[in-house]
Amino acid sequence: MRHFVEIVAILLIMSMPICSPAGSGDVLFQVSTISALMDGAFDGSMAFGDLKMHGDFGLGTFDALDGEMVGLDGRFYQVRADGSVHEVNDSMLTPFADVTFFDADDAVALSSSNMTEVERDLEELLPMRNIFYAIRIDGTFSHVRARSVPAQTKPYQNLTIAVTNQSIFELYNQSGTVIGFWTPSYASGLNVPGYHLHFINDERTAGGHLLDFHLTNGCASIDYTDIFMMVLPANEWFRRAELEGMDLEATKDVES
């Protein structure tokens, strides 16, 4: 906990009437902001042993941007730039992560469709645009396009430059799980507006940050998340990061 001498927690509790299971008090717990990550704040600030206390499902990255993180069913995995997948130990650090205790409020069967079609169909199911949603898709995929980024060295460049050295994985005929979140547009700067999705296969041998996929069949579960808590890192890189005026187009390019 020495990495959190300074802690800021933000609770955004939506108090409007809700005609759905939302309002259950589900919490999205986030370490740092996407704007800080975009600006190169890659130093890990929270240990995964502490992060696990806040969720069993999520995504993020690692100290020095060393790969993509997938959290599923209480176990956390690191997908490295060489394509290997390793289970995370509690002492490893994250500079950015989103986690929640996944508890589905809605579910829908999905037929053959691409990533754009799935995202559109799921967005039509969201009862409102003003809260966060955790999204899980279990299924079979004829094709998955994912990426991971190698560990960066100091002085860190920004994320746009870091991803120019990303590794792209073309995965075929996979059974696995999409893990992700939908963020309302007003929270841009805090997180990626819209969808942020990662993937891991059932064998836990491949995955990464999702760029595209084609689903053969599957089931999507949605967890309405109406409480948002953020912890800000107390380190030099975060304090010096330029957090205002985030370039949304650059963020979109990095994510896609």
C-alpha positions as CSV (number, residue, x, y, z in Angstrom):
1,M,0.0,0.0,0.0
2,R,3.0,2.3,0.0
3,H,2.2,3.3,-3.5
4,F,-1.0,5.0,-2.3
5,V,0.2,7.7,0.1
6,E,-2.3,9.9,-1.7
7,I,-5.7,8.5,-2.5
8,V,-8.6,10.1,-4.3
9,A,-11.9,8.2,-4.5
10,I,-14.7,9.4,-6.7
11,L,-18.2,8.0,-6.2
12,L,-20.7,8.8,-8.9
13,I,-24.0,7.3,-7.7
14,M,-26.9,7.6,-10.1
15,S,-30.0,8.5,-8.1
16,M,-32.5,8.7,-10.9
17,P,-35.4,6.1,-10.9
18,I,-34.3,3.0,-12.8
19,C,-36.7,0.5,-14.4
20,S,-34.3,-2.4,-14.3
21,P,-32.1,-4.4,-12.0
22,A,-29.7,-1.4,-12.0
23,G,-29.4,0.4,-8.8
24,S,-28.0,-2.7,-7.1
25,G,-24.9,-0.8,-6.0
26,D,-22.5,-2.6,-8.3
27,V,-19.1,-0.8,-8.3
28,L,-16.7,-0.2,-11.1
29,F,-13.3,0.3,-9.5
30,Q,-10.6,2.0,-11.6
31,V,-6.9,2.7,-11.1
32,S,-5.8,6.0,-12.7
33,T,-7.3,7.5,-15.8
34,I,-7.1,6.8,-19.5
35,S,-5.9,10.3,-20.1
36,A,-2.9,9.6,-17.8
37,L,-2.2,6.4,-19.7
38,M,-2.4,8.2,-23.0
39,D,0.2,10.7,-21.7
40,G,2.7,7.9,-20.7
41,A,2.0,7.4,-17.0
42,F,3.0,3.7,-17.2
43,D,4.5,3.2,-13.7
44,G,2.5,0.6,-11.8
45,S,0.8,2.0,-8.6
46,M,-1.4,-0.8,-7.3
47,A,-0.5,-4.4,-6.6
48,F,-2.8,-7.0,-8.0
49,G,-3.2,-8.5,-4.5
50,D,-5.0,-5.2,-3.6
51,L,-6.8,-4.9,-6.9
52,K,-8.4,-8.3,-6.4
53,M,-10.2,-7.0,-3.3
54,H,-12.2,-4.8,-5.6
55,G,-13.3,-7.2,-8.4
56,D,-13.1,-10.6,-10.0
57,F,-13.6,-9.4,-13.6
58,G,-11.8,-6.7,-15.5
59,L,-9.1,-5.4,-17.8
60,G,-6.0,-3.2,-17.8
61,T,-2.3,-3.3,-18.2
62,F,0.9,-3.7,-16.2
63,D,3.9,-1.8,-14.9
64,A,5.8,-0.2,-17.8
65,L,2.8,-1.2,-20.1
66,D,4.1,-4.8,-20.2
67,G,1.2,-6.5,-21.9
68,E,-2.6,-6.6,-21.6
69,M,-4.5,-7.7,-18.5
70,V,-7.6,-9.9,-18.4
71,G,-9.5,-10.7,-15.2
72,L,-12.1,-13.4,-15.4
73,D,-13.8,-15.5,-12.7
74,G,-11.4,-14.2,-10.0
75,R,-8.2,-15.1,-11.9
76,F,-6.0,-12.5,-13.6
77,Y,-3.8,-13.0,-16.7
78,Q,-1.1,-11.2,-18.5
79,V,-1.0,-11.4,-22.3
80,R,2.5,-10.4,-23.3
81,A,3.7,-9.0,-26.6
82,D,5.2,-12.4,-27.5
83,G,1.7,-13.8,-27.3
84,S,2.3,-15.8,-24.1
85,V,-0.3,-15.8,-21.3
86,H,0.8,-15.9,-17.7
87,E,-1.3,-15.9,-14.5
88,V,-0.6,-12.8,-12.5
89,N,1.0,-12.9,-9.1
90,D,-0.2,-10.6,-6.3
91,S,3.0,-8.5,-6.2
92,M,2.7,-7.4,-9.8
93,L,1.7,-3.8,-10.3
94,T,-0.8,-2.0,-12.6
95,P,-0.8,1.6,-13.8
96,F,-4.4,1.3,-15.1
97,A,-7.1,-1.2,-14.5
98,D,-10.9,-1.5,-14.3
99,V,-12.5,-4.3,-12.2
100,T,-15.8,-5.2,-10.8
101,F,-17.5,-8.2,-9.2
102,F,-19.4,-9.3,-12.2
103,D,-23.1,-10.1,-11.5
104,A,-25.2,-10.1,-14.7
105,D,-28.4,-8.1,-14.8
106,D,-29.2,-9.0,-18.4
107,A,-28.2,-11.6,-21.0
108,V,-28.9,-12.3,-24.6
109,A,-28.0,-15.0,-27.1
110,L,-25.8,-13.9,-30.1
111,S,-25.7,-15.4,-33.5
112,S,-23.1,-15.1,-36.2
113,S,-21.9,-11.5,-36.4
114,N,-18.8,-9.3,-36.4
115,M,-17.6,-7.0,-33.7
116,T,-19.3,-3.9,-35.0
117,E,-22.6,-5.7,-35.2
118,V,-22.3,-7.1,-31.7
119,E,-21.4,-3.7,-30.2
120,R,-24.4,-2.1,-32.0
121,D,-26.8,-4.8,-30.8
122,L,-25.6,-4.7,-27.2
123,E,-25.8,-0.9,-27.1
124,E,-29.4,-1.1,-28.1
125,L,-30.0,-3.2,-24.9
126,L,-28.5,-0.6,-22.5
127,P,-31.4,0.9,-20.6
128,M,-29.6,4.3,-20.3
129,R,-26.5,6.1,-21.4
130,N,-25.5,7.6,-18.1
131,I,-24.0,4.7,-16.1
132,F,-21.2,2.2,-16.7
133,Y,-21.7,-1.4,-17.9
134,A,-19.5,-4.5,-17.6
135,I,-19.9,-6.8,-20.5
136,R,-19.0,-10.5,-20.9
137,I,-19.4,-12.5,-24.1
138,D,-18.8,-16.2,-24.0
139,G,-18.8,-18.0,-27.3
140,T,-17.0,-19.5,-30.3
141,F,-15.1,-17.2,-32.7
142,S,-14.1,-17.9,-36.2
143,H,-11.6,-15.1,-36.0
144,V,-10.2,-12.8,-33.3
145,R,-7.8,-10.0,-33.9
146,A,-6.0,-8.9,-30.7
147,R,-2.9,-7.0,-29.7
148,S,-0.4,-6.6,-26.9
149,V,2.3,-4.0,-26.3
150,P,5.8,-4.7,-25.1
151,A,7.2,-3.2,-21.9
152,Q,8.3,0.4,-22.3
153,T,11.5,2.0,-21.0
154,K,12.0,5.3,-19.3
155,P,11.7,8.1,-20.2
156,Y,8.3,6.9,-21.3
157,Q,6.7,8.1,-24.6
158,N,3.0,8.5,-24.8
159,L,0.6,5.7,-25.6
160,T,0.2,6.6,-29.3
161,I,3.9,6.1,-29.8
162,A,4.1,3.0,-27.5
163,V,1.5,1.1,-29.6
164,T,3.5,1.5,-32.8
165,N,5.5,-1.5,-31.5
166,Q,2.4,-3.5,-30.7
167,S,2.2,-7.2,-31.6
168,I,-0.9,-8.2,-33.6
169,F,-2.4,-11.7,-33.0
170,E,-4.6,-13.3,-35.6
171,L,-6.5,-16.1,-33.8
172,Y,-8.8,-18.6,-35.6
173,N,-11.5,-21.0,-34.4
174,Q,-11.3,-20.0,-30.8
175,S,-13.6,-20.6,-27.9
176,G,-13.2,-17.9,-25.3
177,T,-14.5,-14.9,-23.5
178,V,-14.7,-11.2,-24.3
179,I,-14.2,-9.0,-21.2
180,G,-15.0,-5.4,-21.2
181,F,-16.8,-2.2,-20.2
182,W,-19.0,0.4,-21.8
183,T,-18.3,4.0,-20.6
184,P,-20.7,7.0,-21.1
185,S,-19.4,9.8,-23.2
186,Y,-19.3,12.3,-20.4
187,A,-16.6,10.2,-18.7
188,S,-14.1,10.6,-21.6
189,G,-10.7,11.5,-20.1
190,L,-11.5,9.1,-17.2
191,N,-12.0,6.1,-19.4
192,V,-12.4,5.1,-23.1
193,P,-15.8,6.4,-24.2
194,G,-17.9,3.5,-25.5
195,Y,-16.5,0.0,-25.6
196,H,-13.1,-1.2,-24.2
197,L,-12.7,-4.9,-24.7
198,H,-10.1,-7.6,-24.1
199,F,-10.2,-11.3,-25.0
200,I,-8.9,-14.6,-23.6
201,N,-9.4,-18.1,-25.0
202,D,-10.7,-21.0,-22.9
203,E,-7.3,-22.7,-22.8
204,R,-5.8,-19.4,-21.4
205,T,-3.1,-19.6,-24.0
206,A,-4.0,-16.6,-26.2
207,G,-5.7,-13.2,-26.0
208,G,-5.1,-9.5,-25.7
209,H,-6.8,-6.1,-26.4
210,L,-9.5,-6.7,-28.9
211,L,-9.2,-5.0,-32.3
212,D,-11.8,-7.1,-34.2
213,F,-13.6,-10.5,-34.1
214,H,-16.2,-12.6,-35.8
215,L,-18.5,-14.4,-33.5
216,T,-19.9,-17.8,-34.6
217,N,-22.3,-18.0,-31.7
218,G,-22.4,-17.1,-28.0
219,C,-24.1,-15.4,-25.1
220,A,-23.6,-11.8,-23.9
221,S,-24.1,-10.9,-20.2
222,I,-24.4,-7.3,-19.1
223,D,-23.8,-6.0,-15.5
224,Y,-25.3,-2.5,-14.9
225,T,-22.7,-0.6,-12.8
226,D,-24.0,2.5,-11.2
227,I,-21.2,3.3,-8.8
228,F,-17.8,4.4,-10.1
229,M,-14.8,4.6,-7.8
230,M,-11.4,5.8,-8.9
231,V,-8.0,5.7,-7.2
232,L,-5.3,8.0,-8.5
233,P,-1.7,7.0,-8.3
234,A,0.7,8.9,-6.1
235,N,3.7,8.8,-8.3
236,E,5.8,11.3,-10.3
237,W,4.5,10.2,-13.7
238,F,0.9,10.7,-12.8
239,R,1.6,14.1,-11.1
240,R,3.4,15.3,-14.2
241,A,0.9,13.9,-16.8
242,E,-1.0,16.3,-19.0
243,L,-4.6,15.3,-18.3
244,E,-6.5,18.2,-19.9
245,G,-7.7,18.3,-23.4
246,M,-7.3,14.6,-24.2
247,D,-7.4,13.9,-28.0
248,L,-10.4,11.7,-28.4
249,E,-9.4,10.8,-32.0
250,A,-6.0,9.7,-30.8
251,T,-7.6,7.6,-28.1
252,K,-9.9,6.0,-30.6
253,D,-6.9,5.2,-32.9
254,V,-5.0,3.6,-30.0
255,E,-8.0,1.5,-29.0
256,S,-8.8,0.3,-32.5
